[in-house]
Each structure stands twice: as C-alpha cells, then as structure tokens.
C-alpha cells in the first residue's frame, strides 16, 4: 500500500507482510460506524480485504 493510500487511514497503524506483499492495518475501532468508514475507504481505493479479526483486550 502506498504512502498516499495509507494516509487515508490516519487512525490505524500499519505493518507490511513480506510473505504475500500485504499491508496489515491495525488499531482500535470505536464502533460500527467507524468500521464501515474504514471498509468504505478500502473499497473506494480498490483494495481487497483478505481478513478481519477482533483481538481480545
């Protein structure tokens, strides 16, 4: 994911997965509205979501 694409997700941290040339976005999501916003931005940028996980606190 380019720096300009990453700029669309200022509320998230990122890591690069070398194995499949993937970008991992991670961070706290306050509610469903925020999650929908993230998913919409991913779609608008043409990215495919491979996996989403809820990590226990």
Residue frames as qw, qx, qy, qz and C-alpha x, y, z in Angstrom:
[[0.000, 0.893, 0.451, 0.000, 0.00, 0.00, 0.00],
 [0.424, 0.505, -0.026, 0.751, 1.45, 3.34, -0.99],
 [0.232, -0.174, -0.439, 0.850, 2.06, 6.19, 1.43],
 [0.290, -0.082, -0.149, -0.942, -0.79, 8.15, -0.14],
 [0.635, -0.292, -0.620, -0.356, -3.18, 5.21, 0.37],
 [0.521, -0.253, -0.657, 0.483, -2.01, 4.79, 3.97],
 [0.022, 0.044, -0.189, 0.981, -2.78, 8.48, 4.52],
 [0.506, -0.309, -0.426, -0.683, -6.47, 7.59, 4.07],
 [0.777, -0.418, -0.469, -0.031, -6.29, 5.66, 7.37],
 [0.134, 0.636, -0.430, 0.626, -4.68, 8.05, 9.86],
 [0.663, -0.496, 0.264, -0.495, -6.41, 6.33, 12.80],
 [0.997, -0.050, 0.050, -0.008, -4.71, 3.00, 12.06],
 [0.316, -0.652, 0.635, 0.266, -1.15, 1.71, 12.36],
 [0.858, 0.439, -0.158, -0.215, 0.26, -0.48, 9.62],
 [0.512, -0.469, 0.689, 0.209, 2.75, -3.27, 9.04],
 [0.587, 0.504, -0.471, -0.423, 3.91, -4.91, 5.82],
 [0.862, -0.127, 0.483, -0.088, 3.56, -8.67, 5.47],
 [0.022, 0.602, -0.662, -0.446, 6.50, -9.74, 3.28],
 [0.447, 0.023, 0.892, 0.065, 5.17, -13.22, 2.54],
 [0.373, 0.574, 0.707, 0.178, 2.29, -12.10, 0.36],
 [0.194, 0.178, 0.163, 0.951, 3.17, -8.46, -0.20],
 [0.285, -0.722, -0.590, -0.224, 0.24, -7.47, 2.00],
 [0.017, 0.406, -0.308, 0.860, -0.33, -4.49, 4.26],
 [0.411, -0.473, -0.755, 0.194, -1.77, -5.05, 7.71],
 [0.153, -0.551, 0.035, -0.820, -3.83, -2.23, 9.18],
 [0.533, -0.375, -0.718, 0.243, -4.41, -2.36, 12.90],
 [0.006, -0.222, 0.288, -0.931, -5.91, -0.25, 15.63],
 [0.134, 0.370, 0.763, -0.513, -8.88, 0.28, 17.87],
 [0.146, -0.332, -0.558, -0.746, -12.20, 0.80, 16.13],
 [0.206, -0.065, 0.470, -0.856, -14.68, 2.66, 18.32],
 [0.582, 0.301, 0.548, -0.521, -17.92, 1.40, 16.79],
 [0.626, 0.366, 0.663, 0.187, -19.66, 0.06, 13.68],
 [0.333, 0.928, 0.116, -0.122, -19.83, 3.47, 12.05],
 [0.146, -0.790, 0.535, 0.259, -16.04, 3.78, 12.17],
 [0.562, -0.101, 0.792, 0.214, -15.67, 0.22, 10.85],
 [0.570, 0.656, 0.494, 0.033, -17.99, 0.96, 7.93],
 [0.148, 0.953, -0.165, -0.206, -15.98, 4.08, 7.17],
 [0.336, -0.554, 0.711, 0.273, -12.76, 2.07, 7.04],
 [0.588, 0.208, 0.767, 0.151, -14.35, -0.59, 4.83],
 [0.443, 0.846, 0.280, -0.102, -15.75, 2.09, 2.50],
 [0.003, 0.879, -0.398, -0.263, -12.35, 3.75, 2.16],
 [0.477, -0.272, 0.796, 0.255, -10.72, 0.39, 1.38],
 [0.567, 0.492, 0.656, 0.074, -13.34, -0.26, -1.30],
 [0.289, 0.937, 0.077, -0.182, -13.07, 3.22, -2.78],
 [0.112, -0.764, 0.574, 0.272, -9.31, 2.77, -3.11],
 [0.766, 0.388, -0.432, -0.276, -9.83, -0.57, -4.89],
 [0.004, -0.431, 0.866, -0.252, -8.33, -2.78, -2.17],
 [0.759, -0.181, -0.562, -0.275, -9.49, -6.27, -1.31],
 [0.487, -0.562, 0.487, -0.459, -10.00, -7.11, 2.33],
 [0.545, 0.223, -0.807, -0.033, -8.43, -10.52, 2.99],
 [0.557, -0.329, -0.719, 0.253, -9.14, -10.88, 6.68],
 [0.240, -0.634, 0.147, -0.720, -10.56, -9.01, 9.65],
 [0.595, -0.193, -0.725, 0.288, -10.05, -10.09, 13.26],
 [0.436, -0.800, 0.021, -0.413, -11.27, -8.99, 16.61],
 [0.528, 0.253, -0.648, 0.486, -8.39, -9.22, 19.05],
 [0.590, -0.659, -0.463, 0.064, -9.32, -9.76, 22.70],
 [0.029, -0.875, 0.203, -0.438, -8.34, -6.94, 25.01]]
